[in-house]
Amino acid sequence: MDQTILSTINNPSDLKGLTKTELKVLCKELREFIVDVVSRTGGHLAPSLGVVELTVALHAVFNCPEDRIIWDVGHQSYAHKILTGRKDIFETLRQKGGISGFPRINESPCDAFGTGHASTSISAALGMAVARDMKQDDRKVIAVIGDGAMTGGMAFEALNQAGSMDRDIIIILNDNEMSIDPSVGALSSFLSRKMVGEPYIRFKNEFENFFGSVPGIGDNIVKLAKKWKDTFKSFFTSGLLFQALDFEYVGPIKGHRLDRLLETFQKVRNIKGPTLVHIMTTKGKGYKPAEKNPSKFHGIGPFNKQTGETPPKVKSAPLTYTNVFGKTLVDLAKKDDRIIAITAAMPEGTGLSLFAKEFPDRFFDVGIAEQHSVTFAAGMAKEGFRPVVAIYSTFMQRAFDQIIHDVALQNIPVIFAMDRSGIVGQDGGTHHGAFDISFMKLIPNMIVMAPGDEEELKNMLGTALKHNGPVSIRYPRGKGTGMNISDIIEPVTIGRARVLRNGDDCLVIAIGAMVKPCIDAAIELEKDGINITLVDARFAKPVDEKLIISLAKKCSRIITVEENVISGGFGSSVLRLLAEHSLISDFKMLGLPDAFVEHGTQAQLRHESGLDAAGIKKEIKQMVKGKGSGLKLHASN
Ligand SMILES: Cc1ncc(C[n+]2csc(CCOP(=O)(O)OP(=O)(O)O)c2C)c(N)n1
């Protein structure tokens, strides 16, 4: 890195003395550096490459950390991290103990607000702008939001308030026409450059004819529309929308033209009131493989920098839970045309692309709109369809009230396919699915299932579709156990657990992804002469009370294992049951701690939480040897 411009940048103020030509060179160096590191660490490459000029221009014009820049989702913040003092540790990106892949307020004062979930930036920016005014501070507040994140309802709630408040706030809409997959919905068409050529001209003529014929005001509207902005086109694309919300609209601007961005931000700095700058960018810009395939390079593991190729898939490798879910749903949907699949902007990630191809009319991508997806599903279910809403556990947190109020309260049969439950790995604290057993379990009418292997996932999905009420099925990120999956769906009796092993030394009750490491631990323990009864609970609600009570009467040492927070999780249901029957002597709950788990690989984080075979074995051994006697809630307690 010697003698590069990048090597001279240690904080954003170092950009201030650079010429435009030097800043352009800096953009090139940043791109090369990001591609180089991410090719080894993996990460959100395409979003970050798309905002290199934007990031350089922002830091050249504004003053971080005094001015606040809030990156929506935050997955595009790599150039920002590099320019704000983290260049030398950028190699540690997403690694355990290293820097996060998302902005974190405790990582740098330049990370004005922590993000990871979409559509929060405008709300946070508005809060900061109001706080600034109340404290009579003088600083700029800037939210950078993508066209995908702009589809989230919360972004509109914030725009609605901001437009009415006349506070100085700058929103930069980074429009690359992509979410993870291509952006969907009416907003996307409205924002996009599709309003050119034939359809645009037709629309323009229709507009003029329509309003021109309205007596009195029509002519004025047409004239105003033409005068108000440089071109009719910019007025009728995004300008119209944001101006209607009382924003000053600037754009659309070519987002890879550094000179245009610098010039625009210099001007926008001095505009009073809410301002929206609309920039057009290319996702993956500057790295051909990512430009060609922005969805693949949205979030990617290590890859070959020269070719963009990722390591070939091993043919014999187990299918992921996501694959099994996607395939099973297609199989079931072939036999039942009431089945509907719904995703919130993650068709590929949730395994629903297959369904979308087979049944385009029964597949709905609602955009980054988890709350809406749940109530939309409730509406369809109310009319007799069988919607399956596939959303990552962490993002479903958003729709808690919709799950309660629109689905469970009316006992409407919506299935929640909770992908990425438990530890997800390098995306870290914002993305772990740590809470869904707890928040689903407390809702009346909800059935909470968690398959211990892929065959069970298939069977549970079939079972859920036959149940006439809401069901949550949680399954983890990553590969299954590799077992053979039969073509037949064997329904699972709701609330029935299964005993996997019998032994007198300890009763271990595991759920979901924790069943497999418990099997592995049991095999190891057997070699040491310790024999356990292992139960695959299958259901966090209803728990198999009959089975658990009968087994607890025979064995006083009991351990529950789940990849969910201990608080209000599966173990707490078992604890309550045992307490009600005065059956507690040695009892321990293993699960995630009452703390946000950081980033690292899944294996590292499970190990750290004591939720791998080695950790579980250790706990069982301690209890059997009498060391862990009494009531314990967690391995580390
Ligand atoms: C609430 C929520 N739902 C889903 C996601 C998963 N997600 C991460 S980035 C992304 C797409 C964002 O698109 P956009 O805002 O246009 O940014 P781009 O990646 O195109 O730069 C999605 C759906 C999320 N982070 N938060």
PDBQT file of the ligand as one rigid body, heavy atoms in Angstrom, charges set to zero:
ROOT
HETATM    1  C1  LIG A 701     -35.615  -5.661   7.844  1.00  0.00    +0.000 C 
HETATM    2  C2  LIG A 701     -34.657  -6.316   6.894  1.00  0.00    +0.000 A 
HETATM    3  N1  LIG A 701     -35.126  -7.231   6.014  1.00  0.00    +0.000 NA
HETATM    4  C3  LIG A 701     -34.265  -7.832   5.162  1.00  0.00    +0.000 A 
HETATM    5  C4  LIG A 701     -32.938  -7.523   5.177  1.00  0.00    +0.000 A 
HETATM    6  C5  LIG A 701     -31.972  -8.279   4.271  1.00  0.00    +0.000 C 
HETATM    7  N2  LIG A 701     -31.341  -7.346   3.327  1.00  0.00    +0.000 N 
HETATM    8  C6  LIG A 701     -30.098  -6.885   3.516  1.00  0.00    +0.000 A 
HETATM    9  S1  LIG A 701     -29.619  -5.827   2.337  1.00  0.00    +0.000 SA
HETATM   10  C7  LIG A 701     -31.061  -6.009   1.517  1.00  0.00    +0.000 A 
HETATM   11  C8  LIG A 701     -31.280  -5.273   0.241  1.00  0.00    +0.000 C 
HETATM   12  C9  LIG A 701     -31.054  -3.826   0.401  1.00  0.00    +0.000 C 
HETATM   13  O1  LIG A 701     -31.209  -3.198  -0.827  1.00  0.00    +0.000 OA
HETATM   14  P1  LIG A 701     -30.807  -1.677  -0.976  1.00  0.00    +0.000 P 
HETATM   15  O2  LIG A 701     -31.275  -0.918   0.206  1.00  0.00    +0.000 OA
HETATM   16  O3  LIG A 701     -31.289  -1.212  -2.294  1.00  0.00    +0.000 OA
HETATM   17  O4  LIG A 701     -29.233  -1.679  -0.905  1.00  0.00    +0.000 OA
HETATM   18  P2  LIG A 701     -28.185  -2.273  -1.978  1.00  0.00    +0.000 P 
HETATM   19  O5  LIG A 701     -27.759  -3.586  -1.414  1.00  0.00    +0.000 OA
HETATM   20  O6  LIG A 701     -28.856  -2.416  -3.296  1.00  0.00    +0.000 OA
HETATM   21  O7  LIG A 701     -27.091  -1.300  -1.993  1.00  0.00    +0.000 OA
HETATM   22  C10 LIG A 701     -31.913  -6.894   2.174  1.00  0.00    +0.000 A 
HETATM   23  C11 LIG A 701     -33.244  -7.303   1.705  1.00  0.00    +0.000 C 
HETATM   24  C12 LIG A 701     -32.501  -6.579   6.123  1.00  0.00    +0.000 A 
HETATM   25  N3  LIG A 701     -31.222  -6.255   6.246  1.00  0.00    +0.000 N 
HETATM   26  N4  LIG A 701     -33.377  -5.991   6.954  1.00  0.00    +0.000 NA
ENDROOT
TORSDOF 0
